[in-house]
Amino acid sequence: MRVLFLVQGEGRGHLTQALSLAQILQTAGHEVIGALVGVTAERGIPAFFSEKFTAPITPVFSPGLVYNVGTNELEPVKTTLQAIQYIRPFWRSLRYVRDTINAQRPDVVVNFYEMLGGLTYALLRPAAPMVCIAHQYFAFHPNFQRPKGQWFYRQAFRLNTRLTCFGARELLALSFDKQPDEPRQRIRVVPPLLRQEITELKPTPGDFLLAYVTQPGLRVELLKAHRQRPDIRIDGFHAEATGPDQVVDETLTYHAIDGRRFLDFMVRCKAIVTTAGFESVCEAAYLGKPALMIPQPNHFEQACNAIDGQRAGVGIASDRFDLEQLLAYLPKYDVDLSERFRAWHAQGYFLFLAALNRAASSRTRSNSSGGFFWTRVRQLLRS
């Protein structure tokens, strides 16, 4: 089976998932023939992906999310206006994706939440079947947990998610735990895709808290929490640290962002404080480290992740760096959760391969019946 990837380049999560699936496919004897990665003028392809992904990588322009420079809040209105501003280069990208798929003739295209994929299949109808993979598709599942209110952000999130998956055979919804499939929404619930480095680690009990902070406001809260409880050792990774080990005092040390060192600290920590990105919380759960999940302001997806993660027992959701809340939660953390999480993760190898094989084998049938996308449109019109 020959597989082509489409990957959203925003953040690390989708790129890491693509690396993980590539490892699964290659282990099973299949070929990943390349990756089209959505980029902007300000955001290129990260080195960690280009160094480890063994197939050809092609950057393709795709409008990204807009965040407030001072607060790191997601700004949906500016994101929408920017997308409208770049409509012409975006259209050229859609045609490039279509032409690449038709020229390379993969057996299946795997889309990691890149809007180029859904809109290309909606408007230009490439020949190869597409499967979409992301935790965001779990938002269409009846068991998904959502924050109250936030109507505007909820609708914007649902619209963006729909735009990524038009024409997909199946939506593989990454989940913290096993849930029933939802055939009416084309959803199959699957385990997280974790990088191989995580599965090879051996966690040990720890006596310090590990913090990964990207928001300026969250760093202020971290320092405030430290002053309230100076007896608790905290190691914090953030982008503005002046060196590998910036010692503030005896129990607080900042570290420059370094993926390998961060994993070393995660293995040895007591618990982790982080934004509610799905990937990082899953890595902590695999290693048996409870998480205090603090969504970025106005980031509806992360707000959902925090609530859903709390439901699954991987940690506790909060809107601020509440050290007392985390310390009170630690004795209640289910120490057996890591084993259940690992068992769920282990099922992924077979579930992902089965989904891609289903899509590839259905190609002939769908072509003879006029194409899956238009079949799906007719179904929606009748419902």
VENCOR-V122142 format. One record per backbone hydrogen bond with DSSP energy under -1.0 kcal/mol. NH is the residue of the N-H (numbers start at 1). CO is the residue of the C=O. Records with the same first field share a line. If there is no record, write none. Layout:
NH=CO + CO
//
This chain:
3=31
4=108
5=34
6=110
7=36
8=112
16=12
17=13
18=14
19=15
20=16
21=17
22=18
23=19
24=20
25=21
26=22
27=23
28=24
29=26
30=25
31=1
33=3
35=56
36=5
37=58
38=7
39=60
40=43
50=46
51=47
53=49
58=35
60=37
62=39
68=73
72=68
74=297
75=66
79=75
80=76
81=77
82=78
83=79
84=80
85=81
86=82
87=84
90=86
91=87
92=88
93=89
94=90
95=91
96=92
97=93
98=94
99=95
100=96
101=97
102=98
103=99
104=100
105=101
107=2
108=2
109=129
110=4
111=131
112=6
113=111
117=114
119=115
120=116
121=117
122=118
123=119
124=120
125=120
131=109
132=170
133=111
134=172
138=135
139=136
140=137
141=138
144=141
154=150
155=151
156=152
157=153
158=154
159=155
160=156
161=157
162=158
163=159
165=162
168=165
169=130
171=186
172=132
173=188
175=190
182=187
185=182
186=183
187=182
188=171
190=173
198=195
199=195
200=196
201=198
204=267
209=233
210=271
211=235
212=273
213=237
219=215
220=216
221=217
222=218
223=219
224=220
225=221
226=222
227=223
228=224
229=225
232=229
234=251
235=209
236=253
237=211
238=255
241=238
246=254
248=252
249=252
253=234
254=246
255=236
262=258
263=259
264=260
265=261
266=262
267=263
269=265
270=208
272=290
273=210
274=292
281=277
282=278
283=279
284=280
285=281
286=282
287=283
288=285
289=284
291=314
292=272
293=316
294=274
299=296
300=298
303=299
304=300
305=301
306=302
307=303
308=304
309=305
310=306
311=307
312=308
314=309
316=291
318=293
322=320
323=321
326=322
327=323
328=324
329=325
330=326
332=329
333=330
337=334
340=336
341=337
342=338
343=339
344=340
345=341
346=342
348=345
351=347
352=348
353=349
354=350
355=351
356=352
357=353
358=354
359=355
360=356
361=357
362=358
363=360
366=362
367=363
368=364
369=365
370=367
371=366
375=371
376=372
377=373
378=374
379=375
380=376
381=377
382=378
383=379
//
